[in-house]
Amino acid sequence: MTIASVLNIVLIMAAIGIAVAFTAPDVPVLTLSIVLASAALVFPVLTWPMTHTLWMAIDLIFRPMGVDEVAEAQTWLANQS
């Protein structure tokens, strides 16, 4: 969750910076607000699979699976075939 939040905040802040830089003297605040609010709702949905996978990988590095968990996973996989 933290990775997703940080990534999405960085993307929105970068979009704000780019938009203000390109429209510098006369910034269309209402249009910019509507577009960036929409992006703030869409970015988390689009980046969720990547950030969730990354967080699971980090979690497995810090908290490796135990022997019983590996055996349970192997049993589950064998029953799926």
Secondary structure per residue as TSV (DSSP state, phi and psi in degrees):
chain	resnum	aa	ss	phi	psi
A	1	M	-	360.0	-40.3
A	2	T	H	-64.7	-42.9
A	3	I	H	-62.2	-42.6
A	4	A	H	-63.5	-43.4
A	5	S	H	-63.4	-46.8
A	6	V	H	-63.4	-45.0
A	7	L	H	-61.0	-43.4
A	8	N	H	-69.8	-37.1
A	9	I	H	-65.0	-42.3
A	10	V	H	-63.0	-42.8
A	11	L	H	-62.8	-43.1
A	12	I	H	-66.9	-42.9
A	13	M	H	-64.2	-39.4
A	14	A	H	-64.2	-40.7
A	15	A	H	-64.4	-39.2
A	16	I	H	-62.6	-47.2
A	17	G	H	-60.5	-44.3
A	18	I	H	-65.9	-44.4
A	19	A	H	-63.6	-42.4
A	20	V	H	-67.8	-38.1
A	21	A	H	-64.6	-37.5
A	22	F	H	-80.0	-22.7
A	23	T	T	-115.8	29.4
A	24	A	T	-41.6	-63.1
A	25	P	T	-70.6	-30.3
A	26	D	S	-129.4	83.1
A	27	V	-	-79.5	123.8
A	28	P	-	-79.1	89.3
A	29	V	H	-63.0	-45.2
A	30	L	H	-64.1	-47.8
A	31	T	H	-62.3	-44.5
A	32	L	H	-62.3	-41.1
A	33	S	H	-64.1	-43.5
A	34	I	H	-65.6	-46.0
A	35	V	H	-65.1	-44.3
A	36	L	H	-72.9	-31.2
A	37	A	H	-66.1	-39.8
A	38	S	H	-64.6	-42.5
A	39	A	H	-63.7	-35.9
A	40	A	H	-65.3	-25.1
A	41	L	H	-86.2	-29.6
A	42	V	H	-87.0	-39.4
A	43	F	H	-53.5	-47.3
A	44	P	H	-60.8	-36.0
A	45	V	H	-67.4	-40.2
A	46	L	H	-74.4	-31.7
A	47	T	H	-95.8	-5.1
A	48	W	H	-58.7	-47.9
A	49	P	H	-58.9	-42.6
A	50	M	H	-66.4	-46.8
A	51	T	H	-71.1	-33.0
A	52	H	H	-67.3	-43.3
A	53	T	H	-63.0	-42.8
A	54	L	H	-62.5	-42.9
A	55	W	H	-65.1	-39.4
A	56	M	H	-63.9	-38.0
A	57	A	H	-65.2	-42.8
A	58	I	H	-64.2	-40.9
A	59	D	H	-62.4	-40.6
A	60	L	H	-69.4	-28.8
A	61	I	H	-67.6	-45.1
A	62	F	H	-81.4	-25.5
A	63	R	S	-135.0	77.1
A	64	P	-	-62.4	157.7
A	65	M	-	-67.7	143.1
A	66	G	-	-82.5	170.7
A	67	V	H	-62.0	-41.3
A	68	D	H	-66.4	-34.9
A	69	E	H	-68.7	-38.7
A	70	V	H	-64.8	-43.4
A	71	A	H	-63.7	-41.0
A	72	E	H	-63.6	-41.0
A	73	A	H	-65.3	-40.8
A	74	Q	H	-66.1	-38.8
A	75	T	H	-64.4	-44.1
A	76	W	H	-61.9	-44.4
A	77	L	H	-63.9	-38.7
A	78	A	H	-65.8	-34.7
A	79	N	H	-76.5	-17.5
A	80	Q	H	-78.9	-20.8
A	81	S	-	-78.4	360.0
